Structures are given as structure tokens and as C-alpha cells.
Amino acid sequence: MRKLVILGAGTAGTMVANHLSKHLNKSDWQITIIDKDDDHLYQPGLLLLPFGVYKKDQLIKPRKRQVNERVNFIFSEIEKIEADNNKVILKNSEEIEYDYLIVATGTTPRPDQTPGLDDPAIWYRSAFDFYTLEGSVALQKALENFPGGKMVVHITELPLKCPVAPLEFAFLADSYFKKRGIRDKVQIHYVTPLEGAFTKPVCSKTLGYLLEERDIQLETDYVIERVDPETKTMYSMDEREIKFDLLVTVPLNMGADFIGASGLGDELNYLPVDKETFLSTDYNNIFALGDASNIPASKAGSVAHFAVEVFAENFVNYVNNLPMEKKFDGHANCFIESGNGKGLLIDFNYTTEPLPGKFPLPVVGPMPLLKESHINHLGKLAFRWIYWNMLLPGRKLPISTSMQMAGKKKVEG
């Protein structure tokens, strides 16, 4: 019997386990998934929790219940991968052998990588992340009690999970403080290492007005060096100083430590793979999916969804000595909350930037691309049901895994 081991039971790991459970013969294959605990977190909800849209218990469900019952579940932290010996070593020194390995352990915010940021004097007191459940819950209380002052929304470096989320947070904060009646007492600053607020030039050109309209100050090309916790000041590499009363930061995102310890990762512990097939560039029986890989695509749930559908079909061919004919094009589809009950939608891939138009149907839509609308906001909220009931179980959605140009209008960046 051949052994498939999946590391990580988050979005990508759960989806691929469910997809392959349907396609790999039970009498020929043993499928095992390993994760440290049984809490599956709906990560897109972490953005909305600080603003009271969701409560903590609405975002967590048991991991084991999301996975096909034929899959063997092991709850343990991982020490390392011995790729030359086809083994995974657990924290308790137990060895798990595999014929094929899928790494889907995601990415993690690392405030410890920026000097001064994780100092107890400010961390979860006046400086917060919203990419962890603990951080999001703490930030909700901080927002409720914030009397006014300078709020800085900050990105440390790319790549990061869901690149538009920090911008969404700034927009939602603007709306939130208006509802609280203290918007005139809050200065919102958006600080990014990029040349503009958006990662894509067409987005920056088309949507740049959103920051001006909301009186959000933009600081670009800001590469942080350190934080002084006593004065609540950020310093950039070129010695620009930014003071804050409330800092909402996206710390450096990194892959799992055991990837680096195993000698399999790049400088940020992401596993190098072929961007179209997800096969390791170093081992012919190791793949990486979701945020754990180094593919040049957004680290987002939609990317994981499209990627897993491409991968599952390819994997069945691959283990039967057939070519992996399907190629992943980097397709990403992201809702962007813009506040005040509205949202935007962007659709893009490795080579094509987000473009205006209609989605998912040409002309009809009903969702406009690169344009604010209430229906896009509703789409963002509806995604939670789709996530639990369609994406994780591996049910097919009526959306192509590859990006389609139908219904889109080309524009110059």
C-alpha cells in the first residue's frame, strides 16, 4: 500500500485531502494528515472580528470533521522532514514514513523578526496583528476602547497572507470610527513597503481615490528596521520616523520553522516548487500547496482552491506515471471590503493584472470588477458559507480554475 502524508490541515491541506480521498483507491492508498491541534480556523474572518462582524466561536470548527473519514489524523507538532529517507519526524520522535508528501503548513506572522515589535510593553497593548486569533480578539478590545489619536496600519514585507487585507482593515476602520462618532479624532495612516497602496499598478491607478476619499494618509516605500516601544515609534531603513498611538501591523510572514530546519525552504521557509505543478524543485515525491510554497501568487484562499483543483488531477496522473498536463496560471479571486457596506472584487493571475469588467458572467455579472458595490460586500460575507460547505469538502464550484478574459476590459497601467 502506498502512503500519502499531508502536513497541515488548514485550507489547502483539508481541500487536497478531500479531493484525493475521492480519486485514490482506498485499497491502494493510505492517506494521513498531520496538524498540531483540532481547531480549523476560518482565517478570512479574522479581518472582520475586530469590527464585531464575527465572534470567536463563529470562526472555529473541529479539523477532523472537515476531512473525509478515510483519512488518518495525527495531532502533533512536526520536528523535521528527512526528505532523503522519506520520513517525517514528529516532536515526540515518532517517525512517519511516506511515498509522497504534500506540505501545506501555511505561513505565520513573526513579530519577533522586527526588533522591538514584540516587546511586552507594546505587543497586544498598543501594537497588534489581526492575522492570528489571539491578535484579532485583542485588537477588537483595543478598537472599542480607542479614544482617538494616530492609528497606523502597516505592512512589514511581502509576501504576506491575503495582500489586500491590510488595506481592507484601513477602510473598515474608517467606517468603524465614523459609526463610533470619533472619526474626526482619529488619523489613519497606511504604511507600506510598496510604491503604492495596491500591489498591482492597475489597481493603484483605478482605486487610488479610495484612500483620498476616506482621508487615509499614505506612506510608501517604507521598509521597517525597528520599533522603539518606549516612544511608540517605527523607524525605517532610511531613518523615517512614524509615531503611533495604535499600531495595526502585518509582521513578517514566514513558513514553518521545520521547513527551514529540514533544509527544504528558502530564506523565509517557503518550499521552492514549480509554479504550475507544485512539485518540489529538489525532490520528485514532495509537493507544496497553499501558503507553504514559494509560488509568485497571492497567499490567499482562492489561490489554494484553484491550485488544489489543478493539483488533484495532476497528482493522480503523476503517481500513475502519466504527465501532469494541467498547469496552474496563478488565478486569484479576492473580495476587498471598502467599508460602509460596500466591497470590491479583483480577478487576476501570474501574467494579467486585475481588470475592470463583470464576474462571473460576462456582461451580466452580477459582480463588478474593480468597482465598489453592495453585492461585492455581500459576496464577502457569503464566502464563509461557501468555504465550509463547498471549498473544504472539495465540491466543484461553477468557476474556472484558470483566469478567463471574457467580460474584462483591458486598461493601461
TIKOLDO-620918 format. One record per residue (C-alpha): residue in one letter; x, y, z. Coordinates in nm, 2 decimals. Layout:
// TIKOLDO-620918
+-------+--------+--------+--------+
| marlo |   east |  north |     up |
+-------+--------+--------+--------+
|     a |      X |      Y |      Z |
...
+-------+--------+--------+--------+
END
This chain:
// TIKOLDO-620918
+-------+--------+--------+--------+
| marlo |   east |  north |     up |
+-------+--------+--------+--------+
|     m |   0.00 |   0.00 |   0.00 |
|     r |   0.13 |   0.34 |  -0.09 |
|     k |   0.14 |   0.61 |   0.17 |
|     l |   0.05 |   0.98 |   0.12 |
|     v |   0.12 |   1.21 |   0.40 |
|     i |  -0.02 |   1.57 |   0.42 |
|     l |   0.14 |   1.82 |   0.66 |
|     g |  -0.11 |   2.08 |   0.77 |
|     a |  -0.49 |   2.06 |   0.80 |
|     g |  -0.57 |   2.42 |   0.71 |
|     t |  -0.74 |   2.54 |   0.39 |
|     a |  -0.51 |   2.38 |   0.13 |
|     g |  -0.44 |   2.06 |   0.34 |
|     t |  -0.80 |   1.99 |   0.41 |
|     m |  -0.91 |   2.05 |   0.05 |
|     v |  -0.64 |   1.83 |  -0.10 |
|     a |  -0.71 |   1.55 |   0.15 |
|     n |  -1.08 |   1.56 |   0.05 |
|     h |  -1.01 |   1.58 |  -0.32 |
|     l |  -0.76 |   1.29 |  -0.32 |
|     s |  -0.98 |   1.08 |  -0.10 |
|     k |  -1.23 |   1.06 |  -0.39 |
|     h |  -0.96 |   0.98 |  -0.65 |
|     l |  -0.72 |   0.75 |  -0.48 |
|     n |  -0.83 |   0.39 |  -0.44 |
|     k |  -0.88 |   0.31 |  -0.07 |
|     s |  -0.73 |  -0.04 |  -0.11 |
|     d |  -0.41 |   0.10 |  -0.27 |
|     w |  -0.36 |   0.42 |  -0.07 |
|     q |  -0.32 |   0.52 |   0.29 |
|     i |  -0.38 |   0.90 |   0.34 |
|     t |  -0.25 |   1.06 |   0.66 |
|     i |  -0.28 |   1.42 |   0.76 |
|     i |  -0.08 |   1.58 |   1.05 |
|     d |  -0.15 |   1.90 |   1.24 |
|     k |  -0.08 |   2.03 |   1.59 |
|     d |  -0.44 |   2.07 |   1.70 |
|     d |  -0.81 |   2.01 |   1.61 |
|     d |  -0.90 |   2.38 |   1.56 |
|     h |  -0.97 |   2.47 |   1.20 |
|     l |  -0.98 |   2.85 |   1.18 |
|     y |  -1.17 |   3.04 |   0.91 |
|     q |  -0.89 |   3.28 |   0.85 |
|     p |  -1.08 |   3.54 |   0.63 |
|     g |  -1.30 |   3.61 |   0.94 |
|     l |  -1.00 |   3.74 |   1.14 |
|     l |  -1.02 |   4.07 |   0.94 |
|     l |  -1.38 |   4.12 |   1.04 |
|     l |  -1.38 |   4.00 |   1.40 |
|     p |  -1.22 |   4.32 |   1.54 |
|     f |  -1.52 |   4.52 |   1.40 |
|     g |  -1.78 |   4.29 |   1.56 |
|     v |  -1.89 |   4.12 |   1.24 |
|     y |  -1.80 |   3.78 |   1.38 |
|     k |  -1.74 |   3.63 |   1.72 |
|     k |  -1.46 |   3.40 |   1.80 |
|     d |  -1.67 |   3.08 |   1.82 |
|     q |  -1.81 |   3.15 |   1.47 |
|     l |  -1.46 |   3.11 |   1.31 |
|     i |  -1.35 |   2.77 |   1.46 |
|     k |  -1.47 |   2.42 |   1.38 |
|     p |  -1.30 |   2.08 |   1.45 |
|     r |  -1.04 |   1.99 |   1.18 |
|     k |  -1.12 |   1.62 |   1.19 |
|     r |  -1.49 |   1.68 |   1.10 |
|     q |  -1.38 |   1.87 |   0.79 |
|     v |  -1.18 |   1.58 |   0.65 |
|     n |  -1.30 |   1.26 |   0.47 |
|     e |  -1.34 |   0.98 |   0.73 |
|     r |  -1.10 |   0.76 |   0.54 |
|     v |  -0.81 |   0.99 |   0.62 |
|     n |  -0.59 |   0.90 |   0.92 |
|     f |  -0.55 |   1.21 |   1.15 |
|     i |  -0.24 |   1.26 |   1.37 |
|     f |  -0.23 |   1.55 |   1.61 |
|     s |   0.13 |   1.65 |   1.67 |
|     e |   0.38 |   1.92 |   1.61 |
|     i |   0.65 |   1.84 |   1.35 |
|     e |   1.02 |   1.84 |   1.42 |
|     k |   1.16 |   1.79 |   1.07 |
|     i |   1.13 |   1.62 |   0.74 |
|     e |   1.40 |   1.37 |   0.64 |
|     a |   1.35 |   1.40 |   0.27 |
|     d |   1.63 |   1.17 |   0.17 |
|     n |   1.47 |   0.89 |   0.38 |
|     n |   1.11 |   0.97 |   0.30 |
|     k |   1.02 |   1.03 |   0.67 |
|     v |   0.85 |   1.29 |   0.88 |
|     i |   0.98 |   1.32 |   1.24 |
|     l |   0.73 |   1.43 |   1.50 |
|     k |   0.81 |   1.63 |   1.82 |
|     n |   0.78 |   1.31 |   2.02 |
|     s |   1.04 |   1.15 |   1.79 |
|     e |   0.78 |   0.93 |   1.62 |
|     e |   0.87 |   0.86 |   1.26 |
|     i |   0.60 |   0.87 |   0.98 |
|     e |   0.71 |   0.72 |   0.65 |
|     y |   0.57 |   0.83 |   0.32 |
|     d |   0.58 |   0.76 |  -0.05 |
|     y |   0.45 |   1.10 |  -0.14 |
|     l |   0.45 |   1.41 |   0.08 |
|     i |   0.23 |   1.73 |   0.05 |
|     v |   0.34 |   2.03 |   0.26 |
|     a |   0.05 |   2.26 |   0.34 |
|     t |   0.16 |   2.42 |   0.66 |
|     g |   0.08 |   2.77 |   0.56 |
|     t |   0.25 |   3.09 |   0.67 |
|     t |   0.28 |   3.26 |   1.01 |
|     p |   0.32 |   3.62 |   1.12 |
|     r |   0.66 |   3.67 |   1.30 |
|     p |   0.67 |   3.99 |   1.51 |
|     d |   0.99 |   3.86 |   1.67 |
|     q |   1.17 |   3.93 |   1.34 |
|     t |   1.14 |   4.31 |   1.38 |
|     p |   1.34 |   4.44 |   1.67 |
|     g |   1.12 |   4.60 |   1.94 |
|     l |   0.79 |   4.50 |   1.78 |
|     d |   0.71 |   4.20 |   2.01 |
|     d |   0.82 |   4.39 |   2.33 |
|     p |   0.57 |   4.32 |   2.60 |
|     a |   0.54 |   4.69 |   2.67 |
|     i |   0.35 |   4.74 |   2.34 |
|     w |   0.26 |   4.39 |   2.19 |
|     y |  -0.11 |   4.34 |   2.23 |
|     r |  -0.12 |   4.67 |   2.43 |
|     s |  -0.07 |   4.93 |   2.16 |
|     a |   0.06 |   4.72 |   1.87 |
|     f |  -0.15 |   4.44 |   1.72 |
|     d |  -0.18 |   4.20 |   1.44 |
|     f |  -0.51 |   4.06 |   1.31 |
|     y |  -0.37 |   3.75 |   1.13 |
|     t |  -0.39 |   3.54 |   1.44 |
|     l |  -0.70 |   3.46 |   1.65 |
|     e |  -0.53 |   3.59 |   1.97 |
|     g |  -0.43 |   3.92 |   1.79 |
|     s |  -0.77 |   3.97 |   1.63 |
|     v |  -0.95 |   3.93 |   1.96 |
|     a |  -0.71 |   4.16 |   2.14 |
|     l |  -0.75 |   4.42 |   1.87 |
|     q |  -1.13 |   4.41 |   1.90 |
|     k |  -1.10 |   4.53 |   2.26 |
|     a |  -0.84 |   4.79 |   2.17 |
|     l |  -1.06 |   4.94 |   1.90 |
|     e |  -1.36 |   4.95 |   2.13 |
|     n |  -1.15 |   5.15 |   2.39 |
|     f |  -0.96 |   5.37 |   2.15 |
|     p |  -1.04 |   5.73 |   2.23 |
|     g |  -0.87 |   5.88 |   1.93 |
|     g |  -0.52 |   5.96 |   1.81 |
|     k |  -0.29 |   5.82 |   1.54 |
|     m |  -0.37 |   5.47 |   1.41 |
|     v |  -0.10 |   5.33 |   1.18 |
|     v |  -0.19 |   5.03 |   0.95 |
|     h |   0.15 |   4.88 |   0.85 |
|     i |   0.29 |   4.61 |   0.62 |
|     t |   0.64 |   4.48 |   0.70 |
|     e |   0.72 |   4.30 |   0.38 |
|     l |   0.59 |   4.08 |   0.10 |
|     p |   0.49 |   3.81 |   0.06 |
|     l |   0.21 |   3.80 |   0.31 |
|     k |  -0.12 |   3.62 |   0.36 |
|     c |  -0.40 |   3.79 |   0.17 |
|     p |  -0.22 |   4.10 |   0.05 |
|     v |  -0.53 |   4.32 |   0.03 |
|     a |  -0.63 |   4.25 |   0.39 |
|     p |  -0.43 |   4.54 |   0.55 |
|     l |  -0.59 |   4.79 |   0.31 |
|     e |  -0.93 |   4.64 |   0.39 |
|     f |  -0.86 |   4.70 |   0.75 |
|     a |  -0.79 |   5.06 |   0.69 |
|     f |  -1.11 |   5.11 |   0.50 |
|     l |  -1.31 |   4.92 |   0.77 |
|     a |  -1.15 |   5.13 |   1.04 |
|     d |  -1.26 |   5.45 |   0.87 |
|     s |  -1.62 |   5.32 |   0.86 |
|     y |  -1.60 |   5.19 |   1.22 |
|     f |  -1.48 |   5.51 |   1.37 |
|     k |  -1.74 |   5.71 |   1.18 |
|     k |  -2.01 |   5.49 |   1.34 |
|     r |  -1.85 |   5.55 |   1.68 |
|     g |  -1.86 |   5.92 |   1.61 |
|     i |  -1.49 |   5.98 |   1.66 |
|     r |  -1.36 |   5.97 |   1.30 |
|     d |  -1.26 |   6.34 |   1.33 |
|     k |  -1.04 |   6.24 |   1.63 |
|     v |  -0.86 |   5.96 |   1.45 |
|     q |  -0.58 |   6.00 |   1.20 |
|     i |  -0.54 |   5.68 |   0.99 |
|     h |  -0.20 |   5.62 |   0.82 |
|     y |  -0.14 |   5.34 |   0.57 |
|     v |   0.23 |   5.24 |   0.56 |
|     t |   0.36 |   5.01 |   0.30 |
|     p |   0.70 |   4.89 |   0.16 |
|     l |   0.54 |   4.91 |  -0.19 |
|     e |   0.53 |   5.21 |  -0.43 |
|     g |   0.16 |   5.24 |  -0.39 |
|     a |  -0.13 |   5.12 |  -0.17 |
|     f |  -0.21 |   4.83 |  -0.40 |
|     t |   0.03 |   4.55 |  -0.52 |
|     k |  -0.08 |   4.59 |  -0.88 |
|     p |  -0.03 |   4.91 |  -1.09 |
|     v |  -0.38 |   4.90 |  -1.25 |
|     c |  -0.54 |   4.87 |  -0.90 |
|     s |  -0.34 |   5.17 |  -0.78 |
|     k |  -0.44 |   5.38 |  -1.08 |
|     t |  -0.81 |   5.28 |  -1.07 |
|     l |  -0.86 |   5.27 |  -0.69 |
|     g |  -0.62 |   5.52 |  -0.56 |
|     y |  -0.91 |   5.76 |  -0.49 |
|     l |  -1.04 |   5.54 |  -0.21 |
|     l |  -0.77 |   5.65 |   0.03 |
|     e |  -0.81 |   6.02 |  -0.05 |
|     e |  -1.18 |   5.99 |  -0.02 |
|     r |  -1.15 |   5.84 |   0.33 |
|     d |  -0.87 |   6.08 |   0.44 |
|     i |  -0.63 |   5.79 |   0.49 |
|     q |  -0.27 |   5.91 |   0.47 |
|     l |  -0.03 |   5.70 |   0.25 |
|     e |   0.34 |   5.64 |   0.33 |
|     t |   0.51 |   5.43 |   0.06 |
|     d |   0.85 |   5.26 |   0.02 |
|     y |   0.87 |   5.22 |   0.39 |
|     v |   1.10 |   4.93 |   0.49 |
|     i |   1.09 |   4.90 |   0.86 |
|     e |   1.41 |   4.85 |   1.06 |
|     r |   1.29 |   4.86 |   1.42 |
|     v |   1.03 |   4.98 |   1.67 |
|     d |   1.10 |   5.18 |   1.98 |
|     p |   0.85 |   5.05 |   2.24 |
|     e |   0.91 |   5.34 |   2.48 |
|     t |   0.83 |   5.62 |   2.24 |
|     k |   0.59 |   5.41 |   2.02 |
|     t |   0.79 |   5.50 |   1.71 |
|     m |   0.87 |   5.30 |   1.40 |
|     y |   1.20 |   5.36 |   1.22 |
|     s |   1.26 |   5.27 |   0.85 |
|     m |   1.59 |   5.17 |   0.69 |
|     d |   1.62 |   5.52 |   0.56 |
|     e |   1.55 |   5.66 |   0.92 |
|     r |   1.20 |   5.79 |   0.86 |
|     e |   1.01 |   5.80 |   1.19 |
|     i |   0.65 |   5.72 |   1.23 |
|     k |   0.49 |   5.76 |   1.57 |
|     f |   0.17 |   5.58 |   1.66 |
|     d |  -0.09 |   5.56 |   1.94 |
|     l |  -0.24 |   5.24 |   1.79 |
|     l |  -0.03 |   5.02 |   1.55 |
|     v |  -0.21 |   4.75 |   1.34 |
|     t |   0.08 |   4.57 |   1.17 |
|     v |   0.13 |   4.28 |   0.95 |
|     p |   0.46 |   4.13 |   1.08 |
|     l |   0.70 |   3.95 |   0.85 |
|     n |   0.53 |   3.63 |   0.73 |
|     m |   0.73 |   3.31 |   0.73 |
|     g |   0.67 |   2.94 |   0.66 |
|     a |   0.70 |   2.67 |   0.92 |
|     d |   1.03 |   2.66 |   1.11 |
|     f |   1.07 |   2.28 |   1.05 |
|     i |   1.09 |   2.36 |   0.67 |
|     g |   1.40 |   2.56 |   0.73 |
|     a |   1.53 |   2.31 |   0.99 |
|     s |   1.49 |   2.04 |   0.73 |
|     g |   1.69 |   2.23 |   0.47 |
|     l |   1.40 |   2.24 |   0.23 |
|     g |   1.30 |   2.61 |   0.24 |
|     d |   1.41 |   2.95 |   0.11 |
|     e |   1.52 |   3.23 |   0.34 |
|     l |   1.16 |   3.27 |   0.46 |
|     n |   1.10 |   2.89 |   0.50 |
|     y |   0.88 |   2.86 |   0.19 |
|     l |   0.93 |   2.54 |  -0.01 |
|     p |   1.05 |   2.61 |  -0.37 |
|     v |   0.83 |   2.44 |  -0.62 |
|     d |   0.73 |   2.45 |  -0.99 |
|     k |   0.47 |   2.73 |  -1.00 |
|     e |   0.25 |   2.53 |  -1.24 |
|     t |   0.25 |   2.18 |  -1.09 |
|     f |   0.37 |   2.25 |  -0.72 |
|     l |   0.63 |   1.97 |  -0.75 |
|     s |   0.94 |   2.04 |  -0.54 |
|     t |   1.24 |   2.16 |  -0.73 |
|     d |   1.46 |   1.92 |  -0.53 |
|     y |   1.25 |   1.61 |  -0.47 |
|     n |   1.03 |   1.42 |  -0.71 |
|     n |   0.79 |   1.30 |  -0.44 |
|     i |   0.73 |   1.62 |  -0.24 |
|     f |   0.48 |   1.89 |  -0.33 |
|     a |   0.38 |   2.21 |  -0.15 |
|     l |   0.03 |   2.37 |  -0.17 |
|     g |  -0.13 |   2.69 |  -0.03 |
|     d |   0.08 |   2.94 |   0.16 |
|     a |   0.36 |   2.70 |   0.22 |
|     s |   0.51 |   2.72 |  -0.13 |
|     n |   0.71 |   2.99 |  -0.29 |
|     i |   0.49 |   3.04 |  -0.60 |
|     p |   0.46 |   3.40 |  -0.71 |
|     a |   0.09 |   3.42 |  -0.65 |
|     s |  -0.12 |   3.58 |  -0.37 |
|     k |  -0.12 |   3.38 |  -0.05 |
|     a |  -0.50 |   3.36 |  -0.04 |
|     g |  -0.78 |   3.10 |   0.00 |
|     s |  -0.89 |   3.14 |  -0.36 |
|     v |  -0.55 |   3.06 |  -0.49 |
|     a |  -0.54 |   2.75 |  -0.27 |
|     h |  -0.88 |   2.65 |  -0.40 |
|     f |  -0.79 |   2.68 |  -0.77 |
|     a |  -0.44 |   2.53 |  -0.71 |
|     v |  -0.58 |   2.22 |  -0.54 |
|     e |  -0.83 |   2.15 |  -0.82 |
|     v |  -0.54 |   2.16 |  -1.07 |
|     f |  -0.31 |   1.97 |  -0.85 |
|     a |  -0.55 |   1.68 |  -0.76 |
|     e |  -0.60 |   1.59 |  -1.13 |
|     n |  -0.23 |   1.62 |  -1.19 |
|     f |  -0.13 |   1.41 |  -0.89 |
|     v |  -0.35 |   1.11 |  -0.99 |
|     n |  -0.17 |   1.12 |  -1.33 |
|     y |   0.17 |   1.16 |  -1.18 |
|     v |   0.15 |   0.86 |  -0.95 |
|     n |   0.04 |   0.65 |  -1.24 |
|     n |   0.34 |   0.76 |  -1.45 |
|     l |   0.14 |   0.99 |  -1.67 |
|     p |   0.23 |   1.36 |  -1.75 |
|     m |   0.09 |   1.64 |  -1.53 |
|     e |  -0.10 |   1.81 |  -1.82 |
|     k |  -0.29 |   2.08 |  -1.62 |
|     k |  -0.10 |   2.40 |  -1.55 |
|     f |  -0.18 |   2.64 |  -1.27 |
|     d |  -0.18 |   3.00 |  -1.40 |
|     g |  -0.18 |   3.18 |  -1.06 |
|     h |  -0.55 |   3.25 |  -1.07 |
|     a |  -0.67 |   3.46 |  -0.77 |
|     n |  -1.01 |   3.60 |  -0.70 |
|     c |  -1.04 |   3.83 |  -0.40 |
|     f |  -1.32 |   4.04 |  -0.24 |
|     i |  -1.20 |   4.37 |  -0.09 |
|     e |  -1.41 |   4.52 |   0.19 |
|     s |  -1.41 |   4.90 |   0.14 |
|     g |  -1.64 |   4.99 |   0.43 |
|     n |  -1.98 |   5.14 |   0.46 |
|     g |  -2.15 |   4.81 |   0.34 |
|     k |  -1.96 |   4.81 |   0.01 |
|     g |  -1.68 |   4.60 |  -0.14 |
|     l |  -1.47 |   4.54 |  -0.45 |
|     l |  -1.37 |   4.23 |  -0.64 |
|     i |  -1.05 |   4.16 |  -0.83 |
|     d |  -0.96 |   3.87 |  -1.05 |
|     f |  -0.61 |   3.81 |  -1.18 |
|     n |  -0.33 |   3.56 |  -1.24 |
|     y |   0.05 |   3.54 |  -1.29 |
|     t |   0.06 |   3.75 |  -1.60 |
|     t |  -0.27 |   3.95 |  -1.60 |
|     e |  -0.34 |   4.23 |  -1.36 |
|     p |  -0.69 |   4.29 |  -1.21 |
|     l |  -0.91 |   4.44 |  -1.48 |
|     p |  -1.25 |   4.62 |  -1.48 |
|     g |  -1.55 |   4.42 |  -1.60 |
|     k |  -1.81 |   4.18 |  -1.48 |
|     f |  -1.78 |   3.85 |  -1.29 |
|     p |  -1.85 |   3.56 |  -1.30 |
|     l |  -2.06 |   3.60 |  -1.62 |
|     p |  -1.96 |   3.84 |  -1.90 |
|     v |  -2.19 |   4.15 |  -1.92 |
|     v |  -2.44 |   4.00 |  -1.68 |
|     g |  -2.21 |   3.97 |  -1.38 |
|     p |  -2.37 |   4.04 |  -1.14 |
|     m |  -2.05 |   4.14 |  -0.96 |
|     p |  -1.85 |   4.44 |  -1.09 |
|     l |  -1.47 |   4.41 |  -1.10 |
|     l |  -1.25 |   4.69 |  -0.97 |
|     k |  -1.56 |   4.89 |  -0.86 |
|     e |  -1.74 |   4.93 |  -0.53 |
|     s |  -2.08 |   4.77 |  -0.49 |
|     h |  -2.30 |   4.64 |  -0.21 |
|     i |  -2.32 |   4.30 |  -0.39 |
|     n |  -1.95 |   4.25 |  -0.36 |
|     h |  -1.98 |   4.32 |   0.02 |
|     l |  -2.25 |   4.05 |   0.03 |
|     g |  -2.02 |   3.82 |  -0.16 |
|     k |  -1.75 |   3.86 |   0.10 |
|     l |  -1.99 |   3.77 |   0.38 |
|     a |  -2.14 |   3.47 |   0.18 |
|     f |  -1.79 |   3.33 |   0.13 |
|     r |  -1.79 |   3.19 |   0.49 |
|     w |  -2.08 |   2.95 |   0.39 |
|     i |  -1.91 |   2.86 |   0.07 |
|     y |  -1.58 |   2.80 |   0.25 |
|     w |  -1.72 |   2.54 |   0.50 |
|     n |  -1.98 |   2.38 |   0.27 |
|     m |  -1.82 |   2.39 |  -0.08 |
|     l |  -1.44 |   2.46 |  -0.08 |
|     l |  -1.33 |   2.24 |   0.22 |
|     p |  -1.53 |   1.94 |   0.12 |
|     g |  -1.39 |   1.96 |  -0.23 |
|     r |  -1.72 |   2.03 |  -0.41 |
|     k |  -1.69 |   2.18 |  -0.76 |
|     l |  -1.77 |   2.55 |  -0.80 |
|     p |  -1.90 |   2.69 |  -1.13 |
|     i |  -1.59 |   2.90 |  -1.17 |
|     s |  -1.29 |   2.81 |  -1.39 |
|     t |  -0.96 |   2.72 |  -1.22 |
|     s |  -0.78 |   2.93 |  -1.48 |
|     m |  -0.85 |   3.31 |  -1.53 |
|     q |  -1.09 |   3.40 |  -1.80 |
|     m |  -1.07 |   3.72 |  -2.00 |
|     a |  -1.44 |   3.72 |  -2.10 |
|     g |  -1.62 |   4.01 |  -1.95 |
|     k |  -1.30 |   4.20 |  -1.87 |
|     k |  -1.17 |   4.53 |  -2.02 |
|     k |  -0.81 |   4.58 |  -2.09 |
|     v |  -0.66 |   4.91 |  -1.95 |
|     e |  -0.31 |   5.06 |  -1.95 |
|     g |  -0.13 |   5.06 |  -1.62 |
+-------+--------+--------+--------+
END
